[in-house]
Amino acid sequence: MIPAISGSISHYANLYAMQIRSGTEDDAERIAELHTRSWLTAYAGIMPASYLNGSLLDERKEMWSTRLATVASEPDHARCLLVAVDSDGDGDGDALLGFAYLTVGTDGRILLDNLHVQPERKQSGIGRQLVYQTFGWASEQHPGKTVYLEVLRDNVAAITFYRRLGGHPTREFMERFPAGFELPVVEYTWGPDAVRTLAGNRSATDQLAS
């Protein structure tokens, strides 16, 4: 079983009505649905349509249900899940705007495994604020460590975003997916200094909440 997700982020970030908080087991289904929507939008024409239009949602639900099956009351410094929600006070609960998930890799580096924003809310600053907050977690919990992620080479929009945030390509490889197809993947990396710099932008985010 995957260990529990970190459950204590002491500060919140506000972007208009947005808040960033630690994710919990109660968020699993909404995260799976957003994860699926994000893939359907970003990977159309990149991944086979038969795969995207198949059992993708069920796979994401199983994945996040497993990840969030147990959430410890104490922080787990090996992983972190943050969700951005829209607290609009409409009585329907907080709408999920985006989420980010990090984990410590076997090589000691920090893997930004997931970063997704509602397709219609991209380029609104949500993804950037999630990066600032997750890099803040990495800087505090694992100082001096590198953060990296893996992105499909044909996902031009995502690569442009990561480059603007100072990410550098460090490796390229072919990844074989469980459904049987292969796609080229690029690894982007932020060294410790870059991680601290991006984490420092949280101060501006926190001012929005005051």
matplotlib code that plots the C-alpha trace (Angstrom):
import matplotlib.pyplot as plt

x = [0.0, 1.2, 2.0, -0.2, -0.3, 1.1, -1.8, -0.5, 0.3, 0.3, -0.4, -3.0, -2.7, -5.5, -5.9, -9.2, -11.5, -8.9, -7.3, -4.5, -4.7, -3.5, -5.5, -7.4, -9.2, -12.4, -10.8, -10.0, -13.0, -12.7, -9.0, -9.6, -12.2, -9.9, -6.9, -9.0, -10.3, -6.8, -5.5, -8.4, -7.6, -3.8, -3.2, -5.7, -3.8, -0.8, -2.1, -4.3, -8.0, -9.0, -7.1, -8.3, -11.9, -11.7, -11.4, -9.2, -11.6, -11.9, -8.1, -7.7, -10.3, -8.5, -5.2, -6.3, -8.4, -5.3, -3.1, -5.5, -6.8, -5.2, -4.3, -2.2, -2.9, 0.9, 2.8, 4.4, 7.5, 7.9, 5.0, 2.7, -0.7, -2.0, -5.3, -6.5, -10.2, -12.6, -14.3, -17.2, -19.6, -22.4, -23.3, -22.1, -18.7, -15.4, -14.9, -11.6, -9.5, -6.2, -3.9, -0.2, 1.4, 5.0, 6.9, 10.5, 12.1, 14.4, 17.4, 16.6, 15.3, 11.7, 9.4, 6.5, 4.4, 1.2, 0.3, -3.2, -5.5, -9.1, -8.7, -10.9, -8.8, -5.4, -3.2, -5.0, -2.1, -3.4, -0.7, 2.1, 0.8, 0.7, 4.3, 5.3, 3.6, 4.9, 8.4, 8.0, 7.2, 10.2, 12.5, 11.3, 11.0, 14.0, 16.4, 19.1, 17.2, 16.5, 12.9, 12.1, 9.2, 8.5, 6.4, 5.5, 7.7, 4.7, 3.0, 4.2, 2.0, 3.3, 6.9, 6.6, 5.2, 8.0, 10.6, 9.2, 9.5, 13.2, 13.1, 15.9, 15.7, 18.0, 17.0, 14.8, 13.6, 10.8, 8.1, 6.0, 2.5, 0.5, -1.9, 0.9, 1.9, 5.2, 5.8, 8.9, 9.2, 11.4, 12.7, 12.8, 14.8, 15.2, 18.3, 18.3, 18.9, 16.0, 13.7, 14.4, 13.9, 10.5, 9.5, 10.3, 7.4, 5.0, 5.4, 3.5, 0.9, 0.4, -0.1, -3.1, -4.7, -4.3]
y = [0.0, 3.5, 5.4, 8.2, 11.6, 14.6, 16.1, 19.3, 22.3, 25.2, 28.0, 28.6, 30.5, 32.6, 33.6, 35.6, 32.8, 30.1, 28.3, 25.7, 23.0, 19.5, 16.8, 14.2, 10.9, 12.8, 14.5, 11.2, 11.0, 14.7, 14.4, 11.3, 13.1, 16.2, 13.9, 12.3, 15.6, 16.9, 13.9, 13.9, 17.6, 17.6, 14.2, 14.3, 13.5, 12.3, 9.2, 6.7, 7.8, 4.2, 4.5, 7.9, 7.1, 3.7, 2.9, 5.9, 7.3, 4.0, 3.7, 7.1, 6.4, 3.2, 4.9, 7.8, 5.6, 3.5, 6.5, 8.0, 4.9, 5.9, 9.4, 9.7, 12.4, 13.1, 14.4, 11.9, 13.6, 11.1, 12.6, 15.6, 16.2, 19.7, 20.7, 24.1, 24.8, 27.6, 28.6, 30.6, 30.0, 28.7, 25.8, 23.1, 22.6, 23.7, 23.2, 21.5, 23.8, 21.8, 19.6, 18.6, 15.4, 14.9, 11.9, 11.2, 9.0, 6.0, 8.2, 10.8, 13.4, 14.8, 13.7, 16.1, 13.2, 15.1, 18.7, 19.3, 22.3, 22.3, 22.8, 26.0, 27.5, 27.1, 30.3, 31.8, 31.3, 28.2, 25.9, 28.4, 28.8, 25.0, 24.9, 27.5, 25.7, 22.2, 23.5, 25.1, 21.7, 20.2, 23.0, 22.7, 18.9, 18.0, 20.9, 20.7, 18.2, 18.4, 18.4, 16.8, 15.7, 13.7, 15.2, 13.8, 15.4, 16.4, 18.2, 21.5, 23.7, 21.9, 22.1, 25.8, 26.3, 24.3, 26.2, 29.5, 28.3, 27.6, 23.8, 22.3, 19.2, 16.6, 13.3, 11.9, 8.4, 6.2, 5.2, 2.1, 2.5, -0.4, -0.2, -1.2, 2.0, 3.9, 7.7, 9.9, 11.5, 14.4, 14.9, 18.5, 19.3, 22.1, 22.2, 23.1, 26.8, 27.0, 25.1, 27.6, 30.5, 29.3, 28.4, 32.0, 33.2, 31.7, 35.0, 36.9, 34.1, 34.3, 38.1, 37.5, 35.5, 38.4]
z = [0.0, -0.8, 2.4, 3.6, 2.0, 3.9, 5.7, 7.2, 5.1, 7.5, 5.1, 2.5, -0.8, -2.2, -5.8, -5.8, -4.3, -4.6, -1.7, -1.8, 1.0, 1.6, -0.2, 1.7, 1.0, 0.4, -2.6, -4.4, -6.8, -7.8, -8.4, -10.6, -12.6, -13.1, -13.9, -16.7, -18.1, -18.2, -20.1, -22.6, -23.4, -23.3, -24.9, -27.7, -30.9, -28.8, -27.1, -29.0, -29.0, -28.2, -25.0, -24.0, -24.7, -23.0, -19.3, -18.4, -15.8, -14.0, -14.0, -12.5, -9.9, -8.8, -8.8, -6.5, -4.3, -3.7, -3.1, -0.6, 1.1, 4.3, 5.3, 8.4, 11.0, 11.1, 8.1, 5.8, 4.5, 1.6, -0.4, -0.7, -2.3, -2.7, -4.1, -5.3, -4.6, -5.4, -2.2, -3.8, -1.0, -3.3, -0.9, -3.3, -1.7, -3.0, -6.7, -7.5, -9.7, -9.8, -7.9, -7.6, -6.2, -5.3, -4.0, -3.0, -5.7, -5.0, -6.0, -3.4, -5.9, -5.6, -8.4, -9.3, -10.5, -11.2, -11.9, -13.4, -13.7, -15.0, -18.8, -18.9, -16.0, -17.6, -17.9, -14.9, -12.5, -10.7, -12.0, -11.1, -7.6, -7.2, -8.3, -5.8, -3.0, -3.9, -4.3, -0.9, 0.6, -1.2, 0.0, 3.6, 3.9, 1.7, 1.6, -1.0, -3.2, -6.9, -8.2, -11.5, -13.6, -16.8, -19.6, -23.0, -25.7, -27.8, -25.0, -26.2, -23.9, -20.7, -21.9, -22.5, -19.0, -17.4, -19.3, -18.2, -14.6, -15.2, -15.8, -17.8, -20.0, -18.5, -20.2, -23.0, -23.3, -24.6, -22.2, -22.7, -21.3, -19.8, -22.7, -25.0, -26.8, -26.5, -26.5, -26.1, -22.7, -21.6, -18.0, -16.7, -13.7, -11.1, -9.0, -5.3, -6.0, -8.5, -6.1, -3.3, -5.7, -6.8, -3.2, -2.3, -4.4, -1.8, 0.1, -2.7, -2.7, 1.1, 0.9, -1.3, 1.6, 4.0]

ax = plt.figure().add_subplot(projection="3d")
ax.plot(x, y, z, "-o")
ax.set_aspect("equal")
plt.show()
